[in-house]
Amino acid sequence: MLSLRRRCFGLFLLLSLLSLIKPSHQQDCSASNPCPSGCCGKSGWCGLGPEFCGKDTCVGDCNRKSECDPGWGLEWSVKSKCPLNVCCSKFGFCGTTETFCGKNTVERPKCSGTKIDKVIGYYESWSLTERSCYGMLPEEIPYGVYTHINFAFVSIDPSSFKVRATSTGAEELMNRIGNLKLLQPNLQIWIAIGGWTFNDANQPTARTFSELAASESRQDAFADSLLSMMNTYGFEGVDIDWEYPVAPDRSGSKGDYENFVTWMKRLKVRLGKKGLSLTLPSSYWYLQHFDVVGLEKHVDWFNVMLYDLHGAWDDKNEWTGPFLNAHTNLTEIGNALDLLWRNKISPDKVVFGMAFYGRSFTMTNPSCSEPGCTFASGGTPGKCSDTVGVLLNAEINDIIKENKLSTKLYKDAVKTIRWGNQWVSFDDLQTWRMKGQFLKDQCIKDIMVWAISQDDRNGTQAKALLGGLGKDIMGSPNLKPQPVQEPPKVIKTCRWSNCLESCPPGFKNVMRDGTSQTMVDGTGCAGGAPHQWCCPGDFELPKCTWRGHKNSGACKPGCNDGEVEVGTLTVGCSSRHQSACCTKNTATMAYGSCKWVGESGLCSKSGSHKDCPSDYPKFVVASSVGAGGEQVCTQGAKSYCCKDPIPSQFTDCKWYTKETNYLKTQSICEPSCPKDSIRLSMQRGDCAFSYGAYCCKGQPAPKIEPRDPNMGNSQYNDFVSLLKDYMNDSSCPAKLSMPHYDYFYDKPTKRSRLEPRQSHKCSAANLARLVNWISMLVASPSVARDTPALTAAWDNLVAHLRDNSLLYLNLVKWRENSFWDPKAMMEDILMNLDSAGPGIKKNQVASAIVCEVLSSSSAKRGIVSHDNWKDTLQDRHILPYFWDATKNKGSFDFAPTVFTIFKGIANGALALNYARWQHYAATTSQTGALPDIFLEVAYWIGPIAGVAPTPQQETALNLAQYRDGAHGTSNRWVVFHFHFDTRNPALFRQHPDTGEFYIGTTAIRMFHGGRAYDAGMGRRVANDRKEAKEENTRSAVVTCRAGTRFYLGTNAMITPGGDPFNINSDNLEFTLRGWGHLLRNINHLVDRTGLSRVFDFSTNPPTLRTRDHLNAIYRR
């Protein structure tokens, strides 16, 4: 564990050797000049035993005794033999070298062909809250690497001796980590109790282990609560991490040595089939206080911490000194293991400890970095670990890349780098390979690592560790359908969507060949979202592109051989048009049976349409603009003609002028078709503006009942069963009382109401299981890629039937771009399935518009900021864009949407109460966010800031719609956090004409607040989490992708009505722009006046003022 080992095995050896120096090293001792150790004899020499300490031979310090008895009896010795069966020298000291042991050597186990079995990883429950980056959600633990996971840590109440979670956040993670077993049912998840700080003198638990081990009644209370916790969360074993029994410098007691064994014996009996392991230190100083022989009988294995052998604590130690020593090396590891082999501990009970971090130093002389050189202090804290003398391996890899460093390998499996005045030792593939051979040669087949959660999201360290040890990563679950006789599938025909609509259920967007862009056509969409080209999702998509564009504007339509024309476009053409061309397959074949005839200009005789040719004799429809995106005929019309017979898909057709109403005016036509129709043409006709659409329903396809694959797999069957039950009543979740999860760290809002009785298929438990399933898949795309049956089940049973925005790959991309917690995201989607897809699209469109791209140099950082969940902020639930805000207003289950809150600001129902700048400690594994500043803006729920609304105002303004239904009128504020990356050179954007600066935010979060308090010179909304009913969660207003920023107050967008600052718009991008204008130009929070409080505008670009200056700032 990441700890300060103040005495190591190397120290023990030095002490032993120094004590062997002959008495002549301390001459001229006397009663007034005492010996540093031993007794002063009459001869003036120092030593031990009767020769120096006897009544007739001793003149000073005569009561001193030797550490062990070399043969002169216990009258002169503390013990008859040395702890851990190390050797006693003729001078009465314990040690392991030839001087102590003579020709007696340790008999080490010997093996060949040993294979690694258990891979145990510790998961830090605080990695998401105490590190700014390189933390890890449980769902992000690399698949197939670990056979056992130890959740670290659980604590013990020092009064009741019952186990307890260290925090509410840790408790939720305990509940969540078990979801890993959905995909890895053989994975064992254990709980670890204690830790390196558990016995610190300033902790209330300093003596808890000692007191617990000394009392059977306390042991019983402990065991009862432990079993309850293990059964509640599904833990299959417990690791007792009591690292310092007996040790006086770590609150130990003399009775610990025997009591520990007694306690473990009783605990093992109580645990029954559940596992029990112990953590052992590698240093002799602490290990001597463990009765390893007695303990071995009652535990399944020992986790031996073969790291932290050296560190910054060596600086003040007179025996080791401030030398650049590796914190893990094979020489000292071998000596530590010898302490176990001396006691005949079975290698089957020994787990070899590794670390995913290194110990770093600041060198005294940067030119001296080899063994024997010294350090001045611990190394500079890492950007994520933020601890002097510690760097995570992931941070070390970053340093190597950033500084283009070369590593140095030493024969004792030590790898080092140096840069500037910094030096660090660490492990990588090479050293793990050396250690792997070393431990296999000694018959050790199990390893453990501290800590899983110090790895990066790609599992780089885990993969290197297993690669070095020669152990394969477990393959993905074998969830392949059994061969079944499937009925023939009816392949639908590709088609264009309506304006502002995504592809219909069962269809996917088709990418423009050779690009990352989708095939779209904005004809007739009045500047809104364009028509999208959509093809059946259960069939191989055709390759499509636009052909015929010429830089001169004289376009030349037409498709290549093997392609069919499926649409037209006049963009970029002064004459003629472009053709939308797709490769011919079953889904596009119908278009290949027809074509448009007639050329723009004089298309045909006046009042008629072009005649169909003999090879395409069947007339379908006529239009002066053909398919729609063509130059208008000045005379006559073009004809759409087909071979005989007309494709069945292009039958049962008619003209529609207003099938949709997204423009919200009857005077403007819309080229839209009914559901399940195909648009073949557009025509202005009787429309004053825009176009109508010619739409074909076609002949109904024969109904074919799908057959489910017989997976023969309980995991698959469980997932599919949950999906089917959910889709049979997808409105059911809205009736349930469910916890809401924080979008940026999983903090449950546990609502204190009993769930209403529902059928067994419509229950909070089933929904929670489904959320766990799909959030696991969304957070583990590499695993999901290898288990396509699961993702296909989601796509086919849910996404294709509701909205293609909910397709699995879209959810993965959305989550990765937004940094949302997958569990929070999926719960709200499943609670609001019908509105989730459109809401996600709105946010995607808005973010793409308002988040502007940075320059390449500044975009490299890619940092997005998040709140510290420990900040003094009381946040309740506000949903993102995919909650149906028309349902259950004011009820227990109601939570307002972002749009609802913005409308309240626009109409004056929410009054600006205060704004203030704050420092925060970034705490998220998802983004690599660093500590920075944020702007907190609080709106009062009511028309007059700080004044409780009257009953009449409550009713007239319907203020309940702005509150979380679970908390009622206790919600008084809506609070926004604007996050900024002040280290990025693109923080500000300067207007080229006015010279004004606009500040760019990386993310905006929003939540409710119930009460406020004075924070320094200003007011803040409080965060009292003592009771579950006070807990809240954060939701996103906007999250900009890496390399982009939302510059507040820029007016690049104008609404269709001409108002450039419409905060009450139904379009999110207009709303955000309008809000930015309000904050800058009306409230003056982010203009030069407001920003000058925290930024110095005498420089270009402006620079951040000091933290002391910031602490004194508030604005009411």
N, C-alpha and C positions, 0 to 999 in steps of 0.2 A: 504494500500500500504506500501511497505517497506520504512518507513520514520522515521525521528527523531521527535517524538512528545515531544516537550520540556516542555509542560505543560499538565498535564492530569487531569482527574476528581478528582483523589485523592488529587492533589495539590490544586484544588479549594476548597475542603472540609477543608483541613488544614488551608488555608488562612482564610476561613470564621470562623473557630473555634478559631483560634488565635486572631482574631480581636474582639472576644466577651469578652476577658479577661477584667476585671474591670479596671478602671483608676488607681487603686492602684498599678497595675503592672508597671506603669510609674509614679513614684513620683518624686518630686523635679524638675519638668520641669520648664523652665523659658524662657525668651526671648533669653538667650544665651545657653540654654540647650533644644533644640527643641524635640518635640515628634516624634517617628518613624512614627506614623500615627495619624491623628486627630489634634485638637487644644489644646494648653496649657492654662488651666484655671487659674484664680487667686489663686486657692487653691493649685496649683502645680501639679494637676492631668491632664491627657490627656483624651480627649473624643471628641464627635461630637455633633452638634445641638446647640441650643441657650445657653444651660447651660455652654458650653465650648468655643463656637466660637462667642458669642455675643460681641457687642462693649464694654459692661460694665463688661464682665466676662472673656475676652480673653487677654492673654499677649504675645502669640506667635503662628505663623502659623494660623492666624485667618481666612484666606480665604479658608481653607479646608472644603470640603463638604462630606456628607455621600454618600454611593453608592446608597441608596434608601431612600425613605421617610417613616419613621415609624409613622408619624403624625405631625411632626413639620414644614412641609411645604417645598416647592421647594427652598425657600431662603437658606435653609441649606442642600439641597440634589442635587445630579447630576440628578437623575431621580425620577419620582414618584413611579415607581415599578421596580422590578428586571427583567432582561432579561429572556426569556424563562419561565416566570411565576414561577420562584423559589421564596422562601419566604423572606420577609424583617424582620430582627430581630428588637427588640426595640432599638438597638444601631445603626441601619442604615446600616447593612451589609446583603448581600444576601447569602442564604444557603438553605439546604434541610432537615437538621436534626430537631428533636423535639424542639431544642432551638430556631430555626428560625420559625418553622411552628406550634409549639404547637401541638394540637391534629389533625390538618389537614394533611392527608396523601394522597399520590398519588393513584388515582384509576387506577390500572393496568387492561388491558384487560384480560379476563379469558375465556379459551376455553378448550374443551376436544375433543380428536379425530382429532386434526388438522393433515393434511397430507402435506408433503412438495410438493410444486408445482415447482417454478422456482429454478434452480441451475445455477447461473451465475458465470462464471470463467473468470478471466483476463488473457490474453496471452501477455507475455512480448516480444516485438519485438527485444529485445537485448539479449535474453537468449542464442542465438547461437554465439554471438560475444563478450560478456562481462563476460561470465563464462566459465571456462575451462571444465566443465562437468555438468551433470544434466541440460542441456538445452533441447529444444524440437522443432523438426520440426512441422509445422502445421499438417502434415499427421499423426504424432504420438500422437496427442491429443486423449485420451481414448474415444472409441466409446460409445455412449449411456449414458454418465454421465451428460453432461451439456445440459441444454435447451437453454442457451444463452452464447455467448462468446463475451467478450469485448476486442477488439484489442487495446493494450496500447503501446505507445501513439501516437497521432497525435499532431503536434505543430501548432502554429499560427504565421504567419509573423508579427513581431511587427510594421512594417511600413505599410503594405497593409491590415493587419488583415484578410488575407485569410489563410485558413487551408493548411497545407503542411505536407508531410511525413518527418519524422525525418532523414531519410537517404535513399539512393537508395536501400539498403538491406531491410529496413523496407517497402519500397514501393513494392518490389517484394513479400514480405511476405503477404502484404495486398491483393495482387492479388491471392496469393496461398491459403490463408486460406479459401477462398470461396469454394474450392474443397471439403471441408468436407460435403457440402450439397449434393454432389453426392450420398452419402450413407445415409445421414441424412437430407432429404429435409425439415423437420420441424424445424431444428436447426436455431436459429436466431443469426446472427453475427452483432455485433454493433462495433462502433468506440469510443474509449475513448480519450478525449482531455484534456491536461494539465498535472497533476501529481504533485508529492510532491516537485520536484525541479523547477517547472515552475516559482514560485515566488521568488526563491532565488535572493538575492540582486546582485549577480555577473552574473545573466543571462540577456540577452537582453529582455526577456519576463517578467521581474520582475513585471512590471506594466501593461502588456498587457490586462489582464482580466479587470482591473479597467477602463482602457481607452476604451476598447470595450463596457463594460456595460454602460458607460456614454454617448455614441454617437449612434444615430439611423443609421446614414450613415455607421459607422463602423460595426454595427450589420448587416446591409444589405449586405455589402461586405463579411462579415463572412458567413452569411447564404447562399449566392449565391455559394460561393466556397465549403461550406460544402455539400450542396445538389449535386453539381457536383461530388464531391469525392464519396459520398454515392452511387450515381447512377452508377458511373464508376466501383466501386468494389462490389456493391451489398450489402452494409451495410444497415441494417433495422432499426437502431436506433443509438443514440449518447448519451454517458455518459459524462457530463461536470464535470471534476475533478478540480474544483476551491476550494481548501481546506482552503484558508486563506483570504476571503474578510474582509475588514475593518482593520484587524490586522496590527498594525503599525510595528511589528517586521518582517512581511512578505510582505512588500511593499503595504499594503492595503490603501484604502482611506475611509474617513468617508461616502462618498456618496454610497459606495458599497452596503450597507444594503438595500436601496430602489432600486438602479439601477439593482441589481441582479434580483429582482422580475420582473421589467419591461422588462428586456432583455429576461428572460425565457418565459414571456407571449407572446412576439413577435416571439420568436424562435419557440415555439410550434405551432403557427399559420402557420409559414412558412414550418414546417416539415410535416404538414398534418397528414397522417396515420403513418408516421415513429415515432419510439419511442424516448422518452427523459427521461433521468434519471440524478440524481445528486449524487455526492459522499459527504457524511457528515462525519466530524470528530466526535470522541466520547468524546473529551475533552470539558468541559464547556468553557474553555478559548477561544477556537476558534468557538465553536458552537453558542455562544451567538451573534455572528455577522451574523448569518443566520436568516432571517425572515422565519422560517420553515412553519408557517401558511400561509403566502402569497405564498411561493414557492410551497406548496403542491397542490395548485389549477392548476398548469401549468406543472407538471411533472408526469410521470407514476409511478415512485417510487424513494425512497432514498436508496442508497447503504451506509450503516452505517459501518464504519471501527471500529469494536469492538475488536481491537488488538492494539499493540504498546502502551499499557497503561503505560508501564515502559521500561526502557532501559538504556544504558550506559550514556545517557544524565542526568540521575538523580544524577550523581556523584557530580556535582558542584551546585546542586540546594539546597538552604538552607532549603527549606520546606520539600522536600521528602528525600533527603540524599541518600548515596550510599548503599541502602539495596537490598538484593536479593529478588526482587519482580517479579512475573510472569507477562509477558506482556499482558496476557489475562486471566481474571478470572471472575467468575459469580457475585461476589459482586460488582465490579466496572462496569461490563457490565449492571447489573440491574440498578445501579444509572444513567448510561448514557442513557438507554432506558427511564427511568423516565422523563428525560428532554423532550422527545417527547410526552410521555403520558400526561404530564402537559399541553401540548398544543393541546390535542385532535387529534393528528396525527393518522390517521387510520392505524392499523397494516397491512392492505392490501398494504399500501404504504411503508412499512418498510422491507428492505432486510438485514438480519443478516449477518455481515461480519466475515469470518474465515480466517485463515492464514495457509499456508503450510510451515511455517518457525518458528523458535523460537528465543528468545533473550537470548544471553549467556553472562556470566560474568566470570572474573578471581577472585576467592574468596580471600579475605584478609587473611583468615585462613582456609586452606583446611579441618580442622576438624569441622568447623562451617558452616553448609549449610542449616540450617532451617530458617524459617521466623524470622527476627530480626538480622540475620547475615549480614555482609557487604561485598561489593566487592571492589577490588582495581582498576579494569578497565573493559572495555568490554572484552568479551571472545576472545580466539585465533581465527583468521579467519579460516573458513572452506576451504578444498582443492578446492572446486568448487565455493562457494559463495564469498570467498576471501574478506570478509568484517568483520572488528572488531565488535564483539558483535552480529553477525548474524550466524545462522546455518540453512540450509534447513532441513526440516524433513527427506529427503532422506539421508543427511549427518549424521543426528542424528541416524538414523537406522543403518548406517554403523558403527558409533562409538559404539553403543550398542553391535553389533555383534563382532567387533574387540576386545573390552575390556571386553566382557561378563558381561555387566552391568545389574543391576536390576533397574527398574523404581520405582518412588514413586508417589502415587496418593493422592491428597488433595481434600477435600470436595467441594471446589469452582471450580471444574473441572480444576485443575492444575496438570500437570504431569511433573516431573523433573527427571533428572539424574545428577550425579556428577562423575568426574574422575580426578585424580590428583588435580589440583587447579581450574578445570573448572566446571561450573554449567550452566544448560540451562533448560528453561521451554518450553513446546511445547504441541501440541495437538495430540491425536491419537484416535483410535476407542473408547476407554473408555470415554475420555473427550468429544468427539463429541456426544456420546450417552447422556451424562449428559446435554450438551448444547442443544441437540435436544429436550429433554423433557422440558427444561427451555423455549425455544422459542415457542414451541408448546402450552405450558400452557398460553402464552401471545398472542396467536392467530396469531403468525408470521408464514407464510407458505413459505417464500422465503428466500434463503440464497445465499451468494456470497463468493468467495474464491480468495485470492491473494496468489499464482498465479498458474494457470494450468501448466505453463512451469517450475515450481519448482519441479514437480513430477518426478519420474523415468519413464523409458520407459514402465514399466508394469502397470502404473497407480495405484501404491500401495496406495498413499494418497487419490486419488479420490475414490477408492473402499472402503477404510476405512471410509471416510467421509459419503458416502451414506449408508454404513452399519450402522454407528452410528446413522444416522438420520432416519433409517428405510425406505429408499427409494430404490426401485429396479432400477438396471441399465437397460436401455432400451434394449429390445431384438434386435437381428440382423434383418436386412431387410428380409421380408418374400418373398423370390425370389425362390419359388418352382414351378417347371413346373406343369401345369395342366395335368391330365391323358389324354394321347392320344394313339390311336392305332398305334403302331409302326410296320413297316414291319420287317421281320426277318433279323437279322444282319448276314453278312458273316464274320465269325471269321477267321482271317489269322493265319498262322502257325508260331510258334517261329522260330528264325533263328540266325546264327552268323553273326555279322557285318564284314566288311573288316578291315584289319589292319589300324590303324590311323583314323578310322571313328567311329562316334557315331551311335546309333541306328537310323534306318530310320524313316521318318515321320510316326506317328501313332503307333510307338513301344516305349516301355520303357525298361530301364535296369532292369534286375532281380537281386535281392540281393542274395548273398549266405546265405542260411538259417542259422539263428542264429548268423549272423555277420552283420557288417555295410559295408561289402565289396561286390562289384558287381562280378557276374560270368564272368570271362574273361579267354582267352586262347591265349597265345603268340606264338603258333606254327606257324612258317613261317614268323613272323613279323620282323625278323632281328633286334631285340632290340628295335623296335619302340612300339607305343601304341598297345596293344593287341586287338584281336577280342573280341567283347562284346556280351554276350548272351541277345537277345532282344525278347520280347513277346508283343503281341497286347496291346496297352494302354487302350483300351475301354473294356477290359475283365479282370476278376480276374486273377492276375498273379499266375503262379504255384510256388510252393516251390521247390527250386533247391539247389544242393550241389555237391561237389566232393566226391566220395566214392572209397575205395580200397587202399588208401595210407597206407603203413606200414613203421615203422621206420627202419626196416631192409633193405628197398629198394625193397623187393620182394612183389610188389603190387598185389592186387587181385581185378580185375575189376568186375563190376556187380552192379545192383540196387536192392533196396528192393521191396517187393510186393507193387503194386499200383503206382510204378514209371516206367519211361521209360528212356532209355539211349539216350542222345542227343549229346554227344561228348566224346572225349577221350583226355588224357594228360599223357605225360611220365615224367613230372617234378617230381623229387624225387623218381623215379622208376629205379632200375637197371635191373629189369625184369618185363615183362608185362606192365600194365598201370593203370591209374585211370579212372573212368567213371564219366561223368557229368550226374547226375540223377535228374529228375524233376517229380513232381507228375503229374499224368495223368489228363488232361482236354482237352477241345476242341482244344486248341492251341498247344498241344503236342501230341495229339492222333495219328497223322500220324507216328511219330517216334515209337510208340508202335506196329505198324503193320509191322515193319521191324527190322532186326538185322544183325550185322556182324558175319560171320562164318569163321572159320579158326584161328589157333593159330600161333603167331609169332615164327620164327625159320623156320621149314619146314611147310609152310602154305598149300602147295598143290604140285602137281607134277610140275616138271620143265616146264616152258612155259605155264602153265595153272593157273586157279583160282579154289578155293574151290567150290565144287558143293553145290547147295542150298538144304536144307533138305525138306522133304515132307510137313511139316507144314508151311514152308516159301518158297514156290516153285518158286516165281517170282524173277529172277535175275535183278538187277538194274545196278551195277557197281562193278568193281574189283580194288583193290589197295594193294600195298605191305605195306602200313602203315594204312590201314583201313580208319577211319574217319580223320586221320592225326596225332593225338597225340598217336601213338602206336609204339612199337618196330618194326623195319623193318624186313620183311620176308627174310630169307636167300635163300629161294627157293619158287617159285610160288607166289601166291597173295591171299588175303582174298576177300570174296564176300559179297556184301550188298544185302540181300535177303528179300523179302516182301511176305506177305500173298496175296492171290488172291481176289480182284484185287489190283494192285499197287495203293497206295494213289495218287489221282490226283495231289497233290502238288509236287510229285516226278517224274513227267513226263516232256517231252520236255527238256532233259538234254544234256549237252556236257562239254568237258574239256576246260578250259581257262588258259592260262599261263601268260597273261599280261593285265588283264582287267583294272588295275590301274597302275600308274607309280610313286609311292611315293619314290622309291629308285633311280629314275632318271638314270637307266642304263638298257640296253636291255639284258645284260648277266645274270641278276638275275630275276627269275620268282617271281611272287607274287600270293599268294593263295586268289585271289579276284574274286568276282562274279558281274555280272551286276546288275543294280537296279532291285528290286522286285524279285530277285532270291534267292534260298536256296542252301547253300553249304552242300553237303553230304559227300564229300571225298577230300583228297589231294593225290598227287602223284608226285614224282620227275620226272619221265618220261624223256623227252628230255631236262629238265632244267639242266644247269650246276650248278646252285646254287638254293636253296630254293625249293618251291613246286608250282605246278599248282593246280587249284581247279576244282572240278566237280560240276557244278551248274545246278539247275533245275528251269525253269520258271513256270512249272505247267500249268494247264488249267486256263484260265482267269475266275475270279469270276463274277457272274452276277451283272450287274450294278444296284444298289439300290439308289434311290434318298432319301437323309435324310429328315426327317420332323422336322422343328423347333418346339420346345415346345411353346405353347401359354402362355406366362407368365402373360399376362394381367397386366404388370408392366412397366411403362414408363422408369424407370431407366434401367431395363434389356434391353428393346427394344432399348434405346439410345446407350447403350454400344455395343450391338450386331450389330446394324446398322453401327456404326463407324468402328467396326472390319471388317465387310463385305466390306464396301466401301474401306477401306484401303487395304485389301487383293486382291481386284479386280485390284488394281494398286499400289502394294507395292513399286514400283520404284518412285512413284509420290513425296514422301517427299524429295527426293534428288534434286528435281527441285525447292524446295521452299526456301525462305529466312527465316530461323527460328532463334530464340535466342538460344545460347548455354549456358548451365548452368554449374556452377562450381560443380565438383564432390564431394566437401567436404563442401560447403556451397552455397546456391542457389544465385549466382550473375549473372544476365543475361548479355550476350554480345549482346547488342541491335545493330544490324547491320543497318546502315542508307541507306537501299535501299528498294524501293517499291517492294512488292511481285508481280511477274508476274501473269497475269490473268490465272486462271485455272478453270476447271469445279467446280461446287459447291461441288462435292464430293472429289476433290483433292485440299484442301486449307489448309493454315496454321492454320486457326481457327479450322477446323475439327481435324487436327493432334494434336493441342494443347489440345483439349478436350479429345482425346484418350490418350495422355500422362498423363493428369490429372487423368483419370480413372485408368489406370493400375498402375501408381505410387502410388495412394491411396491404391490400393489393395496390392501392394508389401510392402508398409510401414505399413500395418495394417493386418498382417497375422491372428490374432485372429478373426477379423471380417470376413475376407475372408474365413476362415475355416467354418464359419457358413452360408456363402452364396456361396455354391459350384457351383451354376448355373453360377455365374460370372467367377469364375476361370476356370470352365469347358469350357465356351465359348472361353476364351483365348486359352486354351490348344487345343481345337478341331479345332478352326478356324485359329489359327496361328501356335502354336508350333508343333503340329503333322504334319503340312503341310510343315514346314521349317526345324526345328532342335529341337530335344528333349532337348537340352541344354536350350531352351527357355521356357520349361514347367514352370508353375507358381511356383511350389515349388523349382525348381532349381534357379529361379530368386530371390526368398526370401532368400535362403541360400547364394547365391552369394553376394547379397547386404549386408546381415548381416556380412559376413566374410570380405568384402572389405570396409565396412563403407561408401560406395558411397551414395551420395544424390540420392534418388530414381527417382526424376524428371529428373535429368541430365542423369542418366543411361538409363531410358526408352526412352528419346528423342533420344539419339544416337542409341539405338537399333532399334527403329522404322525408323530412317533415313537410316539405313544400315542393313536391316533385313537379307539379304542373307549371309553377312559376320559376323553377330553378333554371331551366335552360334559357328562357328569354332574359332572365336577370343576369346570368353569366355573360350572355352576348352583349347586353348593355354595358356591363363593366368593361369587357374587353374592348369594345369600340371606344368608350370614353377614355380609358387608360391609354389606348393607342394614340388618341387625338391630343389629350392634354399633357401627356408625358413626352416631352421633347427629347430628341436624341442629342447626346453630348458629343464633344469632339472625341476622337479615338484615344487621345492621350489621357483624357479625364475619365473616359468610360471604363478603363481597365480595372478600376478599383471595385466597381460593382457592389458597393456596400449599401444595404438597406437597414434602416434603424428600427428598433423596437423598444417598447417600454420595459423597464425592470419591474417584474411583478411584485417586488418588495417595496416599490415606491409608495409614498403615502397618497394613494389614489383609490377611491372607492368606485369600482366600475361594475355596472350591471349590463344586462344583455340588450343590445340593439342588433338587429339582423342586417346582413348585407342586402343585396338587391333581389334575392330570390325568395322572399316570404310574401305570401298573399296578404297584403295589409288590409284587405277588406273584411277579413274574418276575425270574429271574436274580439273586437275592440274593447279594451277595458277588462277583459276576462283574465283569469289566472294565467292562461297559456299564451296570451297576446304579447308580442314584442314588436315595437315599431320598426319600420324599415328606414334606411338612409333617406329615401325620397320623402317619407313622412316628416322626418326631422327638418329637412331643408324647406319643405313647405311651411312648417311652423315658423322658421326664421323669416321667411319671405313675408308671411302675413302678420307678423308681429306677435304671435302667440308665444314665441321664445325670445326673450330679451337678453342682449349681451350684458353679462354681469361683470366679468373681469377677464383679464388676460395677463399672463406672466411667463417669463422665460425661466427654464429650469435646466440644471444639469441632470444627467441620468447615467446609470451604469448599465450599459447594454447587456442583455442576457438572452441570447437566442442561439441555438445551434444551427438555425436554418440559413443565416445570412452572412455571418462573419461580421456582425455589427460591432463597432467600437464605441466606448463611452463618448458622449457628445452632448448637444443641447437639444431641447425641444421647446416649442411654444405651446402653452396650455391656454385654451380659450374655453370659457364656460358660459353657457346660455342658461338663463333662469327659465323654468317652465312657468310661464305667466307673463303678462304684458308689461309689468313693472318690475325691474330687476330688484331682487331682495325682498319683495313684498308678497306675502302669501296671497294667491288669487282668491277672490270672493266666490261664493257658490254660483253667483250669476255669471262671472267670468269663466268658471269651470265649465258651465253648460254652454254658454254662447261660443266659446272658443274650442269646445270639445278637447280640453287639455288631457283627458285620459288617453287619447290616441298617441301622445308623445311619451308615455310612461311604459315601463315594463309591468305587465299585468300581475306578475308575481309579487310586486312590491307596492303597487298602488300609489297613494299620494306621498309615500316616503321618498319617491323620486322627485328631487327638486331641481336638479341640473342635468343638462346634457353637455358633456365635456369632450372637447376635441384635442388631440395631440398632433402637432405638426413636427415631423422629424426632419433633421437636416444633417448632411454630411459636411461639416465645416472644413474637413481636410481636403475635400475635392476641389480642384481649381474651377470646376463648372458650377460651384455653389451659386454664383451670381451670373445673371445674363444682363448685359448692358444694351440699352436701346441705341441703335446707331445714330439716331437723329437727336433725341433729347438728352442722351447721356445718362438717363435714369437707370438705376439698378433694380432688377427683379430677382427675388430670392427663390431658389428651387427646392421644393420639398421632395423627399424620397418616398414618404408614406404619411398617410393621415389615418389616425385611429379615433374611434368614438365609443363612448360608454355613458351610462347614467351615474349620477351621484346623489347621495341622500343627505349628507351634512358637510359642513365646512369647518375649518379651523384656521387659526393664524399661523402662518409659516414664515418666520422671520418678519419681514415688513409687509407681507401681503397675505391674502386669503388663498386657501387651496381647498379643493374638495377632498374630504377625508377618506381614508381606506381602513376601516375597522373590520378585520376578518375574524373576530373572536367567535361570531356565530354564523352558521351556514346561511342564515337568511340575509346576511349582509353581503354575501359574496356576489360578484358580478363578473362579466366577461367582456372582452374587447372585440369589436368588429371593425372591418375595414371600410373606410370611405374610398380611398384609392391607394394602390400600391404600385409604384412605378418599377418596371423591370430594370435590371442592371443596365447602366449606361444611359438612363433617361431620368428626367426630373419634371415635376409640375411647377412651372414658374408662376407664382401667385400674382394675379392682377393683369396678366397679359390679355389682350382683347383680340386674339386672332380669330375667334369664332363669333359669328352672328347668328341669331336665331332666324327661322323662316319668317317670323313676323317683323323682323327688322330691329328688334331690341337686342343690343349686343350683351346685355348683362341681365339675363332673365333667370334668376335663381329659382323661380317657380316652374321652370320648364319640365316637361316630361322626358326630355332628352338629357341624360346624365352629363354629357360633355358640356352642354349649355349651362346646366345647373352649376357645375364645378367652376366654369369660367366666371359665371355671375357671382358666385360666392367669393372667388378670389378677388374680383373687382370690389365687392362690398368690403372685404377685409382690408384692402389696400387703400381705396380711394374714399371710402365713407368712414370706416372705423379707424383708419390710419395705423393699423397694427403692423403691416409689412411694407409700408412705404419708407422713405428715408427717415421720416420723423420717428416712426416706431422702431425701425431697425437700428437707428443710431444709439439706442439704449444699450445694445449688445455688440454692435459692430462699429469699428472706427472707420469712418468714411474719408479720412484724410489720406488713406492709401488706396491704390487701385490695383486689384479689387479690394473692397473693404475687408478688414481683418477682425477676428473675434477679440473682444476685450477680455480682460483677466477674469478668472472665476470669482475673485472677491468682488469685482464690479458687478458681475451677474447676480451674485447672491443678494445684492442690495436692491435689485430691480423688481418692481411689480407694477402692474397697471390695472386699475380697477375699471 
